[in-house]
Amino acid sequence: MTARPDHFAFASDNTAGVCPEALAALAAANAGCLPSYGDDAPTAAAKKLFADLFETDCDVFFVFNGTAANALVLGAFCQRHHGILCHAMSHVDNDECGAPEFFTGGAKVLPVDAPLAKLRPADLEPLLRRGHGVHFPKIRALSLTQSTELGTVYTPGELRALCDWAHAHGLAVHVDGARFANAAAASRAAGHSPADLTWRAGVDALCFGGTKNGLLTTEAVVFFNRELAREFDYRVKQSGQLASKMRFASAQWSAVLRDGAWLRHGAHANRQAQALAGGLRDLGFKLVAPVEVNGVFVELPPAVVAALEARGWHFYKFVGEHGYRLMCSWATRDADVAAFLADARAAVGSSVPKPTPRPGKKKARG
Ligand SMILES: *Cc1c(COP(=O)(O)O)cnc(C)c1O
């Protein structure tokens, strides 16, 4: 029996449901009464698992979503007259409705373009010379996304160079890790640990995504630079992000951290993206970014897009005029990949003109 394709499977990695480990943990956590606001044993146990995972003492806070996690960390780093460097495609700049500016009380987000959604010190250097003294915000934070908005991954060496540069100029480093699990799974194959991807490279704070990895409404904020976490609990509460029944967040995190389910889910999503990308390449489509994690970024001609949409598929235009994003998740099934590829093949067959490579075409949205 073949499963019916899930037409929302590739629209985003947050169209998927809650993973079985988290769902079971929620049910198990539902027995009896425990102290509220995080003063409970399951929350202490979850925080210990983060310290074990990262092989260091760290301060951990749970919030409900990634926008809050990012904005609150940047709020802890910056005063209102500061500036925040980030990539031009970053969620922080494009998808958070000005929350970083709001929660810092006015700090300016400064987007910088660079290939494949990855920043390098040389891309950032000119920003330090922008403006004249007090007439321009004082740059105080560097925000990186791991894995990036184009499905690429920073290596520990690349992170180290960025963090060294940032610290040399008095900047603190934030990592938006909405897809940290995918980056960690990919990096593991190269022998790099979660510690290598964070504090050992110099990262000051990580927003560790739970939602896209299969958890229900929880993201972990992990401070490796514990001085910067001072009074962060007050920021969490003031912003309406403090869960009274925190044990339900903690139980989910413990469930996926304890036996490595978070990495298995990340690796599964990454593998499905490889399969999808391989199939699309075989059909003659051009990828606009290497597939390093769970996103496939591919050029599709309008007729193919129209045919796929007519068959019920949902996915977003993401890069330039013809670049589309297909995301895989912990829940993406082989049958979903096969069904999408079969429909893409049918669409190519019926819509003759195949995508022709256009040299020199701008690849990334600014
Ligand atoms: C999904 C995502 C977030 C979190 O978004 P919320 O909807 O606020 O949970 C943050 N950063 C990136 C790069 C994302 O893809």
The ligand as an ORCA input file, in Angstrom:
! r2SCAN-3c Opt
* xyz 0 1
  C      11.653     29.037     11.841
  C      12.809     29.965     12.118
  C      12.870     30.720     13.299
  C      11.784     30.688     14.360
  O      10.583     31.229     13.965
  P       9.321     31.303     14.929
  O       8.167     31.241     14.008
  O       9.404     32.596     15.661
  O       9.401     30.150     15.878
  C      14.012     31.469     13.538
  N      15.024     31.500     12.660
  C      15.008     30.810     11.526
  C      16.181     30.849     10.603
  C      13.883     30.027     11.201
  O      13.868     29.343     10.053
*
